Amino acid sequence: MTPAARVVVLVRGINVGTAKQVKMTDLKAALEDVGGTGVRTYLRSGNAVMDVAAPAAGTATALAALGTAAEQALLARSGVQALVLVVTADHLRAVATANPFPDLVPTPKQLHVMFCETAPDAAALDATVGLRHGDDEMAVGDHTLYLAFRSGRSIDSPLTKVLPRTKIVATARNWSTVEALLALVDA
């Protein structure tokens, strides 16, 4: 029997407003279609934790292939096309440990993590859009961007307005969601 590995599934842009509506039962079924077991979803915004055969989580290539398969299964089940990123439980733990903005943990809506398809380059980001915009700033991690919205809501931040210029393929979660996913991973 192949040992299981726990992974975190992050779907971008579903159930925001009225666009790209996906029932969590469809997401769960799509993830089971690609070999996920013990699938648990969190909120309606495309978060799940599941176990997969260890080889499916063994390399970045395998995780990307699992994400692509999940995208196709989700499309078949719900008719919705959405980016699906898959990270290991260990990666999620490392992201939490490496948080460069621990002062914002008590205000989790002001701290977001963007999980990126490819590793962002700090120097290129700084040259292109800048890492700091007023009180708001970003820091580069391992396939992540940490976003600190000290000025208030993320939607009003100048940082949010420049991020699309980076062309980074990613999906973001606030710190509350990161902590909830950590709890699911370790349950």
N, C-alpha and C positions, 0 to 999 in steps of 0.2 A: 504494500500500500504506500502511495506517495504521501509524504508529510504535507500538511497544509501550512500555508503562509497567510497571514492577515494583511489585507490591503484596504486602503481608503479610496473611494471612488468620488470624484468631484465633477459634476456636470455643470457646464457653463450656461447661464442665461435661461434656465427654464422657470416657469411659474412666476415670472416677474411681470406684474401687470396682467394683461390678458393674452400676451403672446406666448407661444411655445408652452402650452399647458400640457403637463405630463402627470398622470396619476402615479402616486408612489407605488401602487400595486403593479403598474406597468414597468416602472423602473426596476422594482424588485424582480419581476419575472424576466426582464431583459438580462439582468445580471445573473440570474440562475441559468438562463439560456447559454451564457458563455462560460459556465462552469463554477459560478459562485455558489457557495453554501453558507448557511447561517447569515444570510443577507439581512442587515438592519439599516433602515433609513433614518435620517434625522431631518426634521423640518420638511418643507416642500420645495426647497431650493436646490435639490440635486446633490445630496450628501448621503453616502452609504459606506458601511463597513462590511466586509465579507471575507471569507476564507476561500483560497484557491489552491490548487495543486502547486507545490513549491516551485517547480520549473516556470510556472506562469508569472512568478514574481521574482525570478532570479536575476534578471538583468534589466537595464533601462529599455533595451529593445523588446524584451518580453512584456514589460509593463505597457509600453507604447502599443504593442500588438493587442494586448488585452483591452486597452482603451478604445482602439479602432473597432475591435469586435463588439464591444459594448455600444459604441455609437451606432453600428449597423443593427444590432439587436433592438436598441431603443427606437430607431427609425421604423423597423419592421413592426414593433409592438404598438407604437403610439403615433407614428407618422411625423414625429418631430426630429429634425436634424439638429444635433447639439454636440459640441466638443465634450469629450470625456477624458479626463486625466486620471491616472491611477498612480498612487504612491504607496510605498510600503508603510507599515505601522512604524517601523524604525525611523523612516524619513520624517513622518509626522512628529514623532517624539523629538528628533533632532531639530526640527524647525521650531518647536516650542522652547527647547533649551537654548537655542541660539538667538532668541528674541532680543534685538538690540535696543528695544524701547520698553524695558520692564516698568518704567514709571506709568505707562498707559494701561497696564493690566487691570487696574481698578476701574478704568473707563473703557471697557472692551469695544464699544462702538467707535472709538477714536483710533483703534489699532486694527489694521487689516493685514492679511497676508495674501499676496498673489502667488499662486502656485503656477509655475511657468513650464511650458512645454520644453523649452531649451534654457540653458543656463544664461541669465542676463549678464552683461558686461558692465561693471560699475563705471569704468572710465568712459565708455561709449555713451552710457546713459547720462552721465554728468555733462559730457560735451554736447549731447543732443538736446536734452530737456532740462538738465540740472537736477540735482538730488534734493535741493531745498527750495521751497517756495513759501516765503513768509515764515510763519510758525510751523508749517507742514513740511515733512521731509520723508524721503525714502532711503532704505538701506538694502543692499543686495546680499542675499544669502544663497544657499545651495539650491538652485532651481527655484528660488523664491525672491520676491520683493516684499519687504516689510514697509507698510505705509503708516506713518504717524500723522494723524489729523488733529493736531493740538488746537487748531483754530475753531474746531467744532465739527459740524457734520461733513462727512466725506463728499457728499453731493455738491456742496458749495465751495469746495477747496480748489484753488488754482492747480494743485497737484493732479486732481482728478481730470482737469481739463487738458493737461499736457500728456497724460499717459497714453491716449490713443496714438499720438505721434511716434511712440516708441516701436509700434508694430509688434510688440511682444504678444505671443499667443499664451493666454493665461486665464485663470478664473480666480476670483478673490473671495475670501471669507473673513468675517470679522472675528475678533479674538474669542468671543463667546462661542462661536461655532467651532473654532479650533479646539477649545477646551472641551466642548461636548463630544467632538469626534475622538479626542484623546480618551475620554471616559468610555466611549463605546469600544475603542480598540483594546482597552485594558479590562473590559468587563468579561 
